[in-house]
Amino acid sequence: MSPTSEEERPLLSRITSPSPSPSSNSKTVYGSDEESNETVGVGEVSRSVEDDVLPETSTLGRNISWSSAYILVISRVIGSGIFATPGAIVKSVGSVGLSLSLWVVGAIIAACGLAVSLEYGCMLPRSGGEKVYLEFTYRKPRFLASTLVAVQAVLLGFTASNCIIFSEYLLFAFDVEGSDFLRKSLAVGLLTAITIIHGCFLKTGIWIQNFLGWIKVALVIFMIFAGFFVVLIQPRDSKGVRSHFPSGQDLWKDSDWSWGIIATSLFKVFYSYAGLNNVNNVLNEVKNPVRTLKTVSISALVTACILYVLINIAYFIVVPLDDIRNSGEMIAALFFERSFGPQVGKKILPFAVALSGAGNVMVVTFALARLNQEIARQGFLPWSKLLSSNKPFGAPLGGLIVHYIPSLLVIALPPSGEVYSFILEVEGYPGTIFSLASSIGVLWLRYKRPDLKRPFKAWKIAVVFRIALSLALLAAPFFPPKEKQQPGSIWYATYAVVGISIIVFGLLYWYIWTRLIPKWKGYRLEEATSTYDRPAESHNHTVRDVTGREKEYSLDGNGFQFYPHVSVEKDFLDDEQIKAQYYPETEQLLKDATGASRVFIFDHTIRRQPQDALDAPTSAVRARLRGPVQRVHIDQSYKAALSRVPHHLPEEADKLLQGRVQIINVWRPIKTVQRDPLAVAEASSVNEDSLVVTELIYPNRKGETYAVKHDPGHRWFYKNGLTPEEVILIKCFDSKLDGRARRVPHTAFHVPGTEDKKGRESIEVRCLVFHENDTLE
């Protein structure tokens, strides 16, 4: 699908334009190319998000099943929050009843946010999560959304909270009354050690984080059983009291209903539910991504809500309320000690929580370093080449350093007693701003882009509620609490001011980087894209003209077919008209030619010479125009071809893949071909050994095409002077394995003596063709 207006241009793109004068200057922003197997025309790169949303897999392939996706979400959601935040929440709001209510309300709010993520994720099923969604929605001003996301990721992409949890639980386990300096030193020491390990000893770091991950999983399982044990059996404590859970009016005693207090407490609850959209970040690796995303995230939310309420109740049953209020982040330690005694409860289990925190720091550091590296690679950071390099240890040391600095500052600067709560609130405030933007974006896209397929649609009331709540949460910190602050404590609205300052800094950085400095130094900010150009060899080869013998060649026998067909569409300049008029024609053409039961068109490309592209009426059309490809290739590998079915038709993929599947390229001249005609190689003359898998590797995914080795035995054909009243059907893939043609290499080629002829113009439409009643054998 291609953009249809200026506002729907690719985020980072460069359309065909006249060459700059010798006196002009430009700087570049680095980005990845579109998912394409063709060489792009001179001076033109298309990076439409629609082009990028393709079923190409990550470098690891689509190997995340439903159960793996569920573990991916639930293990991210259940982190240090449930071990640390309940004490701080009940201390703030005053009562057990209000505290438990906030955990349920937090789940409802998280569900509203999840609905927005599900609509985006099902509509744009590719890796990247919120970064992709905001870039897709907010195209203007140019680079602004990308810059704000990058600034937020760098400045708030720290792991300080779990470093603090590690230090506090480690000191508790060894019964040490640590000073502020000691707690912060342990936290900084952990952060430094992990940075060194991941930056200098890559494989060792991966092994350690995997080991600590299993400790975390075991601890979470133990907490579940411990919660059931306490809630269901309710043993007496050392004083003979069976339960400290308040009853009657005591449940709501001392409640503080001020909106500022409730809002800051909700930010802590949100932290414990963070990660429900974790699958959105890796959708290129997920099997049946849309279907999996819709069920896994909802299941994880229900699981987390039940578990959190259960464990909170267990805390309030076992630990006296006054002790909980004074526990800070140590409520789980008190729970363990009172439930399992001074040895197991006070030493072993808190030590396990500390190791779990360390494991979380390792995993998050590992991921954020790569995000920072990608942000640097795209040019959003100074010294981008240095920070994006893997030198000298084959690891993203630059990205790790970018992650280390803000984490160090957040640990060291705030008062130790309030640092954990402050970190959660600082992380939550700008996150709420982005949540507001994505929620508004969902409604805006429904109005602006109704053509986008939405397998999941969030309830409008849920989206509106999330918008209203986000606005309320953004205003809440500026409502002073009823009680006066303790001397030396952080001002109640500090976290909001810090969050707003980060957004303002992002705006200033964007303006200086993209507007002020280019104007001052006299250059344009453009994108420089990596290229797919690869070493290639030219060989002389006989290409036979089939004129007069067109009917001798067929899709199943030779892999290509010349098929007469007159189209109503003549100019092929309006994308919407092409989709509305030419697509249905092509679908019927293929059904008539192949006997297919169903045809799904997923892509089309118009090819004109670069100079012809300058005459196109709009930038959207210019972005679609490419010159002929003079390199032998097949559009998809077998694996990449099959992966398109679950991407484009996820709900029906399992059934459709049981029958015969083809990918056919319907190639039509727009004007009679006088130059650079298309040649096709007979399938039976090209053996499998001639095909070379060509990987298109990106930071988070991998695509595959076939390059073709030269072989004098290849038999090449073309039709001289092909007219718009004829199409070439090119079989790119066929799942049937009975010996018929499965794929056909093709290329444009140069005919001596045609250099002065008018450049070739053509349109090719790529289609999934289904024979649902046919078998694979």
N, C-alpha and C positions, 0 to 999 in steps of 0.2 A: 504494500500500500504506500502511496507516495503522498507527500504534503501537497496541499491544494491552495495555500495562501502564504503570504509573507510571514505571518505569525507562526506558521507551522513549519518553517524552515528547520533544517537540522541545527542542533545546538552549536556545534563547531563545524562550519562548512566553508568551502571556497568554491564558488561557482565560476564557470567559464567567464573570463573577462579579458579585455585587451592587455597585452603585455605592458608592464609599467615602463615608464620612460627611464632612461639611464640615471636621471637625477632623483628618481623616487627611491624611497627606502621602506623597509618593512621589517617587523619582528614576528616571531612565530610562537604559536601555542601548540604544543604537541598533543595529538590525539590518535586514537586507533581508527583504522579504516573501517569501512562498512564490511559486512559479511558478504563477500562477493568472490566469484572465481574468475572474474574477468579483469583485464587491464583497463584502467580508467582512462578516459580521453584526456588529452593534453590540457593542463590547467584546470581540471575539474575533479572535485572529490565530493561524493555524496555521503553524508553521515546522518541521514535521517534516522530518528529513533525507530520509525517503522521499518526501515531497512535493517536496522540492527536487531530487531525483535524476530529472530529466526531460530529454528530448532537446532542450531549448532550447539554441540555439547561443550562442557568445560574440558580442560586438559585431562581430567580424570574420567571423563565420560559421564553418562547418566546412570549413576550407580547408587543413588540415594533412594531407597525404597520407602514405603509408608512408615514402617517401624523405625527406620533410621532417621527419617525426618522428624518423627515424634520425639525421639530421644534428643535430636538436635535442638528442638524447641524447649522441651521440658528441662533439659540440663542447663540451658542458658537462663531460663526463667528462675529456676530454683538455685539461687546463689547465696551470697552472704546476707541478703536482705532479711530473710526469715530468721536468721541467727542473731541479727543485730537490731533491726528497726522496731520490733514491737514494744520494747522498753521505752524508747524515745517517743513513740507515738502516744502511749498511754500517759506518759509524763506530761506531754503537751496538752492533750485534750482532757485529761483529768479523770475520766471514768472508763470502766471496762466496757460498758454498753456502747458508748460512742466510739471507742477504739475498734470493737468488733464490727460495728456498723460501717466504719470507714473501709475495712477490708472487703466487705461485700460491695459497697458503693464503688470502691476502686476496681473491682472485677467488672461491674456494669460499665464503668467508664472505659476500662480497657477493652471491653467488647465493642464499644462504639468506635474506638480507635482501630481495633482489629478489622471491623467492617470496612473502613476506609482502605486499610492496607490490602484487604482481600480484593476489593474492587480494582485497585491499581494493579495488584499482582496478577490477577486473572486477565486483566486487559493488556498488560505489558509483561508477559511471563518470561522475564530474563533476570539474570543476576544483577545486583546493585542496590535493590531496595529503595529507600527514600531518596537517595541521590538521583536515581533514574527518574523517579516520579516528579520531583520538583523541577529537574532540568527539562523534562518533557512538557510540563504544564506552563512554566514561566519562561518563555523564550525571549522576552524583552523586559528590561534592557539586556542587551547582549552580554553574556558571561556573568550576569549578576547572580543568578541562582547558583551557578557552579562555584562562584567565589565564596558566597555565604556558606554553602555546604562545606567547602574546603576549609574555611577559617574555623567553623564550628568543629569540624573533625579534628583539626590540629590542636586548637586551644582547649577543647573539652574532651578530646579523645584520650583521657588519662585513666589510669587504673589505681588511683590513689586510695579509693575507698577500701578495696580489698587488701592493700598494703597495711592500712590501719587495723583492719580486722585481724590480719596475721599477727601483728605485733601485740595487740591486746590479748588475744587468746593464747599466744605463746607464753607471755608473762604470767597469765592466770594459770596455765598448766604447770608451770614450774614454781608457782606460789611466790612470785617476785613482785614487790610493790614498786613498779617502775615509775621513774620521773617522766616528765614531759619529754625531756631530752632523750631518754632511753627509748621511749615508745617511738618517737620520730626517727631516731637513729636506726632502730630495727626495721621500720617501714622503708626508709631510704636504702638501707643495706639490701633488703630483699629486691627492691626495684633495680638497684645497681647490678646486683648479681645476675638477675634475669636478663637485663640488657646485655651484659657481657656474654652470657651463655648463648643467647639467641644471635648475637652479632658476630661471635667468633667461633662457636661450636654448634653449627646448625643441627646436625643429626643428634647430638647429645641433648640439645634443648628439646627436640621433638620427643625423644624417648622419655625424658623427665616429665614433660607435661602430660604425656599419655599415662604414665604411672600415677601421677597426682590426680588425673581425671578419674581413674578407677576408684581412688580413695574417696573422692567426692561423691561418686555414684553410690558407693557402699554406705556412706554417711547419710545420704538422703533416704535410702531404703530403711536404714536403722531409725531415722527420725520418724518415718511413717509408722513403723511398728511401735515405736515408743509412744507416739501420740495416741494410737489405738489402745495401747496398754493402760495409759493414764486415764483416758476418757472413759473407757469401758469398765476397768477394774477399780480405779480410784483407791489405791492403797493409802494407809495412814502415814503421816510423816512422823518425825521423831517426837513431836509434841502430842501425838495422838489425834491430830486434826486430819479428817479424811479429805476435806476440800476447802481451799481458800477462795473458791469462786463466789463472788458476791451474789446475793439473792434479793428479790423484791426491789425496793427503791434504791438499795445500795448499788444496784447495777449501773445506775445513771448518776450516782452521787459525785459531786465536784466537776460535773461536765462544763467545759468551756466552749461555748457555741460561737465565739467570735470567728468571723470568716477568715481573718488572717491566719489564726492558729490552725483551723481546719485545712486551709489551703496548703500550708507548709507540711502538715501531716499527710495530706494526699500525695504530695510529691514523693514522700518516703514510701507510701504504698505503691505508687506507680513504679518506683525503682524495683520493687519486688516482683512486679508483673512485667518488667522490661524484658524483651526478647521474644514476645509472642510472634513477632514478624521476622524471626530469625531465618526462616525458610526463604523469605523473599530475597534474602541476600545471595542465595545459592541456587536459584531456580534452574539455572542452566545445567545443574548436576542432578536434578530430581526427575525420577521416572513419573510419567503422567503428571506434569507439574501443576496443572490447574486443578485437577481432581484431588491430588494430594494436598495442595495448599488449603483448599476449602475445608477439608476434614481434619487435618492434623492440627491446625491452629486453634480451631474451636475445641477440639478434644483436650489440648494442652491447657487452655484457659479454664475449662471446667475442672480438670484435675488440680490445677494450681489453686483455684478458689477453695475447693473442698479441703485440700491439704492445709492451706494457710489458716482457714478458720479453725480446723481441727487442732492444729499445733498451738494456735493462740489460746484456745480453750484449755489445752493441756498446760500451757504456761501459767494461766490464771488459777488453775486448780492446784498446782504443785507449789508455786512460789507466791508468798504473801505479796499483796499489792504494793505496800511500801517498799519492799525489796526490789520489786520490778521497776518502780519509779526511779530508784537510785541505781539501777543496774547499768545505765548507759547502753553500751553495745554488748553487754555480757549476760543478757537474759538467758541465752541458751546454755551458758556455763552454769548458771544457778540452777536451771532446770535439770541438767545432767547430774549435778552434785546432789540435789535433793532426791532425785529419782534413783540413782545408782550408787550413791555412797561417795566418800571422800577420795577413794583410789580411782576407780573406773570413771566416776562422774566428774571428778575435779581435775584429773590429770590426763587420762587417755583420750576421752572424748573431746575435751577442748583442744588438745594437741591435734586431733584429727580435723577439727574445724579450722585450725591454723594452717594445716597442710592443704585443706580444701581451698582456703583463701589464696595460698601461694599458687596452687594449680590454676585458679581463675586468673590470677595476674599473668601467668605464663601464656595462657590461651589468648587472652585479650591483647596482650603485648604483641604476640605473634601475628595476630590479625591486623591490628591497628598499624603496625610497622609497615605492612604491605599496602594498606590504604594510604598512609603518608607517602610512601614511595611512589604510588600511582599519582597522587596529587602533585608531587614534585615533578614527575615525568611529564605531566600535562602542562607544566609551566606556571602553576599557581603559587609556587614558592620561589624565593631567591636561591641562587646557587643550585638550580634544578638538576643540572647534570651530575653534580657531586652527590646531592641527597638522593637521587634516584639510582645511583650506581650500586652494584653488588660487590664492589671491590672493598677491601682486599681479601675477604674471607668467604666469598660466595654467598653472602647473606645481606639483607637490607639494613646495613649498619646506619646509613643516613636516616632512614625512616625510624629506626629505633631511637636515634638521638633526638629527632623531632618529637617523638612520644615521651622521651625521658624528661625533657626540660619542663613542660607544664606539669607533669606528674610530680616532679621534685618540688616545684614551687607551691603546689596545692597542699602537699604534705607538710612542708616546713613553715609556711607563713601563718596560717590561722592558729588561734589558741588550741592547744591539744584537746581540751575537754569538749570542744564543739566542732572539731575538724570533720568528723564523719558526717554529722548532720549537714554541715555547711557544704560538703562535697556533693551530697545527694541533691540538695536544693539548687546549687549552682548548675549541676548537670540537667536538672529538671526544667529550669526556667526557659533557656533557649530551646530545649526540646519541645516545650509547649508552643513556642512561636512557630516552629516548623510543623507541628501537628495542626495548628490553625491554618497554616498555608496549604498543607496537603488536603485538609478537609474542604476548604473553599475551592481548591483546585478540582476536586471530584465533581462538585456541582457545576463549576465553570466548564469542564470538559464535556459534561452531559449536554450543555447548551451549545458549545462551540464545535464539538466533535461527536455528534450522534452516530456517525458512521462506524466508530470503533466498536469492535465486538466486546461485550461485557458478560462473560460467563457467570459472574457474580455481581450483584448490584446491591449496594448497601441501602438499608432503609433510610429514606430522606430524613425522617425524624431523628434517627441516630446521628446522622451527619450534622444536622442543625444543632442537636443537643451538644455534640462535641465542640462545635464552633462557639456556642454560647458559654460552655464551661471553660473552654480555653481562654476566652476573653475575661471571664470572671477570675480565673486563676492568675492571669497576668496582672490583674488589678489588685488582687488580694494582698500581696506583700506590703502595700502602701496603706493598709488599714492597721493602725497601731493596736497591739494586744492590750487587754484590760490590765494585766499586772505589769508593774514597772520592771524594767530589765535589771539584772544583777550587774553590779559594777565590774567592768573589765570584759563583759560579754560582747559578742558581735551584735551590731545594730540589726534589728529584726528584718529590715529590707535590704541588707547588704547583698544577699544572693541575687535579688532582682536587679539591683544596680549593676552588679558584675555581669549578669546575663545580657542586659541591654547594652552594656559597654562592648561586649563581644560582637553583638550584631552591628552596632555603630562602627566598630573597628573594621568589620567586614565591608561595610558600605564605603568607608573611607579608602580602604585598601583597593576595592574595586575601582573607585573613581580615579585614584592616583595611578593605578596600574594600567587601566584600559582607556582613560581619557586624558588625564593631565600630562603624564610623562610622554605618551606618543605625540600629543600636540606640541609640547615643549621641544622635543627632539626631532620632530618632523618625520615620524614614521607611522605606518599603519600596523595594527595588531592583526595578524593573520594566523591561520592554522597551518602547521607543517605536519603532514601525515606520513607515517611510515608507508612503504610501498610494497606491493606484491611482486614487483619486477624481480625475476629470477634469471640466472644464466640460461641462455637458450641458444640453440644452434639452428642455422638455416640450411636446408638441404634442397637440392633440385629433385623434383618428383613429377611424374606424369599424372595429370588430373584429367580424367575423361569426361567429355561433354555427353550428357544423357539425352540431349534434344532428339525427339522422335522416338525415344525408347523409355519414356518416363514410367509407363505402366509395368515395366519389368522389375521394378524395385518396390519392396514392401517393408513395412515396419518390422514384422516378425521374421521375414527372410533376410533382409539386409540391414535393418535397424533404422532405415529412413524411407520416406515416401514423398513423392511429389503429388500434391493433391489440388485439383482445380477448385477455386472457391472465390466468389465475388463478394466483397464486403461493402456494406452501406457506408462505413467510415472510410474517408479518403485521406484526410490531412494528418490525423493523429497528433493534434496539438493540445487538446484539452483532456486532462487525465480523467475528470469526472465523466466526460462524454465517452471516453474509451471504456471505462468501467460499466457505464450504463448501457452502451450500445454494442461495443465490440466483444466484451466478455461473454454475453449470452450467445452471440454468434459463434464464438470459438468453442464454447461448451457443446453446442449442438453439432458443430463440425466434427469434433472428436468422437462424440457418440456415434455419428453416422460412419466415420472412418474406421472405428475400432470395435464398435458394438459394446462400448462401456456402459455400465449401469449408472455411473455417477462420475462427475468431473468437478474438481475444485481448483480454481485458479488462485495461485498464491503470489504471483509476481509478474510484472512486465517491464521490459526495458526498451527504450527507443534509442536507436543508434543513428547519429548523424555526424558528419565531420565537425571538428571543433568550431570552424568558422560558421557553419550552418547553425550551430547552437546559439551563436550571438543574436540571431534573428528571431529566436523564440520569444513569444509575447510576455512571459512572466518568468520570474526567477524559479518558481516551482517547476516549470517545464524545463528550463535550462538545466536544473539540477538532475534531471532524468536523462539528459542526452549524453551519449558516449560514442566515441569513434569505434570502428570495426576492430575486432580483436585478432591480431595476427600471431596467434600462438595456439598450438594444438592442445586441446583440453577436453575434458568431460566435466559437466557442471557440478556433479556431486559424486562422491564415492558411494559404494553400496550402503555403508553405515549411515552416512549423512543423509542419503535419500530416504531411508526408512524412518529416520528421526523426525522427518517433517510431518508424518501422519499424527503422532501424539501431540505435536505442537499446534498444528492448525485445527485439528479435530479431536481434542483430548477426550471428550465424552464418548466418542464412537471408535476410538483408536483400536481397542482390543478386538472388536468385531471386524473392523475393516482390514486389519492386518492378517486375519485368518484367510482372506481371499487374495486374489491377484492384485498387485499394486504396480502402477507404472508412473514414471515422470516423463512427460512428453513436452518438448519445446516446439511451439507452433511459430515458425519463422516466416515472416511475410515482408516482401519489399514494399516500401511506401511509394517508390517510383521505380521504373525499370532499371535494373542493375547494369551500370556501365563500367564500374570500377570496384575493386576489392570484393569479388563475389565470394559466396560461402561455399566451402568444400566439406564433404562428409566422407569418412572412411568406412568402407564396408565392415560390419561388425566381425564377420568370420575371419577377416584378414588380420585382425588385431587380437593377439592372444593376451592372456592375463599378465604374462611377464612383461609386456610393454607398458603396463599401467603403473604409475608411480603415485602413491598417496602423497598428496601435498597438503600439509597441515597449515592452517591459518590460526596461529596461536596468539591469544590475547591474555590479559592479566587474569581473567576469570572464565575463559571458555576456549574451546577449540573447534574449528570447522575443518572440513576435508573436501578436497576436489581431487581429480586425477590429472596429472600431467602425463604425457605420452612419449616414450622413447622412439626415436626414429628407427624404422625398419624398411628396407627396400621392398619387402613383401606386402606392405600396406597398399590397399587398392582405394584410390581417391576418385570422387565423382563430384560434378557440379552441373548446373544447367546455365548455359550462356544466355544472357539477356532475360533473366527471370523477371516476370511482370507482377504487378500488384494483384492480378487475378489468379495467382498460384501461391501456394504455401509449401514449405518443406516441413514435414513432420519429423522431428529428430528425437529418437528414443534415448533419453538420458539414463533411464533405469527401468528394469522389469524384474519383478520378484519371481516370475515363473522360471522353473529350472528344468525344462524339458528339452533344452538344446537350441531353442530359438534365440534370435539376437536379443541381447540384454542391454547393450550400451553402445554408443557411437561417438567416437572422437570427431571434432569439427573445428574449423578455423576459417578465418578470412585469408585470402592469399592474393599476392600481387600478380597482375598480368602485365607483362611488358608492353609498352605502347599505349597504356590507358592513363598515364599520369595527368594528362590534361582534361580527362573526362570529369563530369560532375560527380562529386562525392556520393557514396552510397548512403541511402536512407532505408532503415528497416525497423520493424517492431518484432520483438519476440515475447511470447507469452508462455510462461512455465506453468504446467498444470499437473496436479495429482489426478491420475486416471484410475478408477476402481472397477474391477470386474468381480462383484461380490459373490457371484455364483460359480466362479472359476476356481480351481485348486492351484496350489503352488507347484505341483509335480507335473 
